[in-house]
Amino acid sequence: MVDDHAIDSLNTWFQLSYDELRSEWLSGSYSKLSDCPSYEETRAYRDAMNIMIKSRYGPDFEEYKIKPLMHRLNEEIRINEFWNGK
């Protein structure tokens, strides 16, 4: 079974990469998320974490998995727009 500490450790690196991806995407310089320079790295971390989460939580995996990157970004943008009154 995968230890939560392993997932947490990988999550640190995922978050750093995701923050970079978010900055690249919000810059408006890329027409597709996959064109962003940090996309492949961030996706690899997400995929690896979901494999570890699936091993750790088994049938409850869906509850804990990391959402697709575009879904996650869109959700964040909607929340920020709501709280910023846009």
N, C-alpha and C positions, 0 to 999 in steps of 0.2 A: 504494500500500500504506500502511496506517495504521502510524504509528510507535509503538513501545512507550512512548515518553515521553507521547504523547497519552493512551494507555490508563492509564498510571500517574497522570497528572494528574487525570483524571476519577475514578479510583479513590479518590483522597483525598476528593473531595466525596461520593462514594458512601458511603464508610466513616463520614463524619460524619453523614450522613442515616440510614444503617443503625443506627448507635449510638442515635440519637434514637428511631427506630422500635422498636428492641429495648426501650428503657426504657419507652416507651408501652405496648407489648404486655405486658411483664412486670408492669406496674402493676395489671393485672387490670381496668382501667376500660373495656375494649372487648371486645365479644363477637365481633367479626370483625376480622381484621388490616386489612382495607380501611377500617375505621372509624377507625383511628389517624390523627391529623392529618398525620404525615409519610409516610404510605404512598404517596401519589401521587408525591411527589418522589423517594422512594427507588426506587420502581418505574421511574420515568423514567430515573434514573441507571443502573439495572441494564439496562434495555432498550438504552440508548445504548451502554453498554459492550459488551454482547453483539453489537451490530452492528459495533462497532469490532474486537472480538476475531474475529468471523467474517471480516471483511475481512483482518485480519492473518494468521490461521492457516489460513484456507481449510478444506480437508477435515478438519483436526485440530481444528476449532472446538469440537466436543463435549467434548474433553478440557480445554479452558480456560474454557468459558463459566461465567457466574455462575449458580448454582442459583436456582430460584424462592425468593422471600423466605420463605414459610412453611416450606419444606423446610430452608432454611438456619437459621432460628430453632429449629425442632424439633431439628435436629442439634446445635446449640449447647447447647440445654437438656439433651438427653440426656448430652452430654459433661460438662457441669457437674454434673449429678446423679450421674454415675458417680464423678467425682473428689471430690465432696463427700459421698459415701456415702449418698445418698438413694435 
